[in-house]
């Protein structure tokens, strides 16, 4: 059997998390609405104590925007843009751990991105293991068609 390459597994998890984080823009719902909420004719009505967070999620999608920006940055790192290939930003595992942990922390507040937030947290843990094992991220080569494989 082969040896598990942790940063490659983290790469696949990060791509999945980043793509699934876009879902929150289509359907906006505050995840923690059960705290102080009451049951109304249309379902659960969030309480007054959660109104500032409801405004951040439903009326002004600030949390979704932040999660989407971090998801786009994750895609730019994992499916490397030609600008980022073989730069210090692209090779930094510590930067990925920090960004994915931040994306997971913000994504847990939005109902539709709870799954991708959990995947982002797992991804940051996988990259932490890769960092502890001394793995590095580097460009393997360029194919005939100019596509860079990592």
C-alpha positions in Angstrom: 0.0 0.0 0.0 1.1 3.5 -0.6 1.9 6.3 1.8 -0.8 8.9 2.5 0.3 12.4 1.3 -1.5 14.6 3.7 -1.3 17.8 1.7 -2.9 16.2 -1.3 -5.8 15.0 0.8 -6.0 18.5 2.3 -6.1 19.9 -1.2 -9.1 17.8 -2.2 -10.9 18.7 1.0 -10.2 22.4 0.5 -11.5 22.3 -3.1 -14.7 20.6 -1.9 -15.1 23.1 1.0 -14.5 26.1 -1.2 -17.0 25.1 -3.9 -19.7 24.2 -1.3 -19.3 27.6 0.4 -21.0 29.3 -2.5 -24.3 27.7 -1.6 -25.0 30.2 1.1 -25.6 33.0 -1.3 -28.6 31.3 -2.8 -30.4 30.4 0.4 -29.9 32.7 3.4 -30.8 31.5 6.8 -29.4 32.1 10.2 -28.2 28.9 11.8 -28.5 29.8 15.5 -32.1 31.0 15.3 -33.3 28.5 17.8 -31.6 30.5 20.6 -34.4 32.5 22.1 -36.6 31.8 19.1 -40.4 31.2 19.2 -42.5 29.0 17.1 -44.7 31.0 14.7 -47.0 30.2 11.8 -44.2 30.3 9.3 -41.8 28.2 11.4 -39.2 29.3 13.9 -39.0 33.1 14.5 -35.5 34.2 15.7 -35.5 36.0 19.1 -34.6 39.6 19.6 -31.2 38.7 21.1 -30.0 37.3 17.8 -31.2 40.2 15.6 -27.8 41.7 14.9 -26.5 38.3 13.6 -29.7 37.8 11.6 -29.1 41.1 9.9 -25.5 40.1 9.1 -26.7 36.8 7.5 -30.1 37.5 5.9 -30.3 41.3 5.1 -26.6 42.1 4.5 -24.8 38.9 3.5 -21.6 39.9 5.1 -20.7 36.5 6.5 -21.5 34.8 3.2 -19.4 37.3 1.4 -16.5 36.8 3.7 -16.8 33.0 3.4 -17.0 33.3 -0.4 -13.9 35.4 -0.6 -12.0 32.9 1.6 -13.4 30.1 -0.6 -12.2 31.9 -3.8 -8.8 32.4 -2.2 -8.8 28.6 -1.3 -9.6 27.7 -4.9 -6.8 30.1 -6.1 -4.3 28.3 -3.8 -5.4 24.8 -4.4 -6.0 25.0 -8.2 -3.1 27.3 -8.5 -3.5 30.4 -10.5 -0.6 31.0 -12.8 0.3 34.1 -10.8 0.6 32.1 -7.6 2.4 29.0 -8.9 5.7 28.4 -7.0 5.5 31.5 -4.9 5.8 31.6 -1.1 2.1 32.1 -0.7 1.4 29.0 -2.8 3.9 26.9 -0.9 2.9 28.0 2.6 1.1 25.3 4.6 0.8 27.6 7.7 -1.1 30.2 5.6 -3.5 27.5 4.5 -4.1 26.4 8.1 -4.9 29.9 9.2 -7.1 30.7 6.2 -9.1 27.5 6.4 -9.6 27.8 10.1 -10.9 31.4 9.7 -13.2 30.2 6.9 -14.5 27.4 9.1 -15.1 29.8 12.0 -17.0 32.2 9.9 -18.9 29.6 8.0 -20.3 27.9 11.1 -22.5 31.0 11.6 -24.4 30.5 8.4 -26.8 27.6 8.1 -26.0 26.6 4.6 -22.2 26.5 5.1 -22.1 24.4 8.3 -20.9 21.4 6.3 -18.2 23.3 4.4 -17.2 25.0 7.7 -16.6 21.6 9.3 -14.7 20.5 6.2 -12.6 23.6 6.4 -11.8 22.9 10.0 -10.9 19.3 9.1 -8.8 20.6 6.2 -6.8 22.9 8.5 -6.2 19.9 10.8 -5.0 17.8 7.9 -2.6 20.5 6.8 -1.4 20.8 10.4 -0.5 17.1 10.3 1.2 17.7 6.9 3.2 20.5 8.5 4.2 18.3 11.4 5.3 15.5 9.1 7.5 18.0 7.2 5.6 17.8 3.9 6.1 20.6 1.4 4.0 21.9 -1.5 5.8 22.3 -4.7 5.2 22.3 -8.4 6.0 18.9 -10.0 6.1 19.9 -13.6 4.5 21.4 -16.6 2.8 19.3 -19.2 2.9 19.6 -22.9 -0.3 21.7 -23.0 1.1 24.1 -20.4 -1.0 22.9 -17.5 0.9 22.8 -14.3 0.4 19.8 -12.1 1.0 20.0 -8.4 
